[in-house]
Amino acid sequence: MNRFFTFAFLVVALMSCQSKYQGVPTEYHTLLDSAFVKAGDNAPELQKALAETAEEQKEGMAFLISYMPESDLSSLKADFLLENVEYAYKAREKYSWCAALPDSIFLNEVLPYANISEVRDNWRPDFYERFAKYVDDKDNMVDALMAVARNIEKEVDVAYNTKRSRVDISPFQAMKEHMATCTGLSILLTDAYRAVGIPSRLAGTAMWTNYKGNHTWSEVWIDGNWHFIEYYPDTLDQSWFVADAGKADPENMLHWIYAASYKPTGMPYYAAPDGSVNEVVDLNKLPEDVKSRFERMQERGGDNKPERFAYGVNVTKRYIDLYEESIKGSKLADDECLANVVVFDNPNTSKSESRLNCRVDVMNGDKAVNFGYSPRKTDDMNQFLQFKLKKNTEYNFVVTHPEQGINQSFTIKTNNDSAQDIQLILK
């Protein structure tokens, strides 16, 4: 009899476990238990979301709740989550490229409602309607993602500007302000891609190895491989920052290239504004002019670990390989340097609004060396017009803009450094 009751008890226990989260794979059950405890008074909203999710979408809802940041567990409502999941699966059913995705890619790079620490806007229904019209006639993912990239600025009316209210600006706030910097622009682009079933994630670095700043961009997953693209697109895997990314330091986490992940990876996404990169920074190894910035970050952090809104994947090697491939046969000679040129219409060179898009001709005596167009006000602050020049050589930089009556010359001698910044400030 004892054996019978033991067996019966095990059967009942097993049935109870299986029915606890009906339709949800068992791998999520313990995670859901923990999430509901952390949610506190908001647990009924999350339980309602899971209960009311369509049967074929339950794993998606379970995935979101299981790996949700704690502040979202305690605040997000059922209607928000249900609509997000509904529209994500709507794209999966409608678009062939989304239907063909592995479940792991769909769950982590299409389904999530946010990227990092931005305000949780209900962007997905709005973005689905905005961007479906650009991809409905496309039969492959590459054509679809390029169609979105070419039309997103017109569609959302957001331009690069350092006056935005916050770094991690949300889609709707960026559209309200009509401005964002690289992080906000990348959030917009990634969300636009996710809305039409294109797997996308943020990528970036907390600090370039030349200490000129940081940068964020978008990545897209195509046929098993990750590629990058920006809000102001060239094409896949081509942009001004490739040289900076290619000089990333694989031995220093401050200079790694990170990709963001909703699902925990065991490492924070240190490229985010709240990424707590100060946790891995050795202040004694920093240049003096940037040391104070990280000291302030550490003071703000205190002994409390900030909440993890996103996790990171180290993709540094891929960007180093990409850069090395791009410069094969075009490396600098020993007597050459790379000049980073920007034109400003006033001495306030720290503001994006001070930059002026002009033609710049480089002359060596009477000989024309090269020409190009300097970055616009809406270009990233780390973007430059680059020329390969000779070291320790005098050049004449001629800046022209016929419509604005600009025609000025600057005589500048390069130094012995391999990379040199040249700021041309108009008088």
C-alpha positions, 0 to 999 in steps of 0.5 A: 500500500505504501508503494501505491500511495507513493506512486499516486503522490508522484503522479499527482505531483507530476500532473500538477507541475505540468498543468501549472503553466498549461502550454508553456515548455517546462524550462520556463516553469521555475523561471516564471515562479521566480518572476511572479515572486519578484513582481509583487503586487503586479504579479496578477497582471503578468499572470493574466498576460500569460493566461490570456495569451493564445496557445501558440504564443505562450512560449513567447509570453513565458520567455518575456516574463521569465527574463524580464528586468525587475522594474518591468516585472513590477510595472508592466501591465497585461494589455501592454504585453499581450499587444506586443506578443500579438503583433510580434507573432503577426509579423512571424505569420505574415513575413516569410523571413520571420517564419523561417527564423529559429525560435531562439532568434525570434524570441530574443531578437524580434519579440522583446518590447525594449532594447536597454533602459529606454521608457517602455513605449507601446511602439510595436502596433504603431511601427507595424503599421508604419513600416509594413508598407515598405516591406509587404512587396519584398520577398527577402529579408535584405531587400526588406531591411534596406527598404526600412533603412531608406525610409525610417528618417522620413517616417519618424521625422527624427534627426541626430542632435545632441540636444535630445533629452536623454541618451537612451531616448525611447521611440515615442519621445524621440519622435516627439522631440524630433531628435536623438543621438546614436543610441536613440536612433539605433533604438528606433531602427532596431524597433522598426526592424522587429516590428516587421519580423526582422531580427535586430539588436543594438551593438556598440562600445563604451569607449573607443580605444582613442578615447574620442567617445562611444557609439551605438548602432544596429545589427541584423541577423541574416541567414545565420550571420550578424551584420551591422547597419545604421540609421543613416545607412550606407549598406550592410557592414559599411560605415564611418566607424569601422576603423574605430571598431577595428582597433578595439582592444580584446584585452580591455572590456572598456574597449570591447564591442558588445551586442545586446541581449534580452536573455541573460548571458552572464555579462552586462551590456556595458555599452549601454548608458546604464551599463556600469562599465565603471565596474571593469575600468581601472582608473589608474590606466585611464588618460587624465582627461577622461579619468574624472568622467569615470570617477563620477560614474563610480561615485554615482554607483556607490555600493549598489549594483544598478538593475540589468536592463540588457545583457551583453555578447562580446562581438569584438573579434568580428569587428576586428576581422571586418576592419582588417578585411576592409583595409587589405592592400590599403594600410598606411605607409610609415610616412602616412597619416589619417586626417580626421577633418571637421568644419565648424561655423563657430568655436564651440566644437563640442556641439553637433549644431556647430558643424557645417557640411562643406566641400573640403579640397586638400592641396599640396602646393598647386597639386590637388590631393583629394576632396570630400564633404565634411560631416553634417549637423545630423551626423554622429559626433564621432564621424569625420571626413578622412584623408590619407596624407603625408606626415610632417607636410604642409597642406592647404585646406580649402572650404567652400559652400557656394549657397552660403558664400563660404570660401576659406583656406586653412594652411595646416602642417601635419605632425608625426602621428598616424591619426590626426584631428583637424578642426577647420573653424570658419571666421 
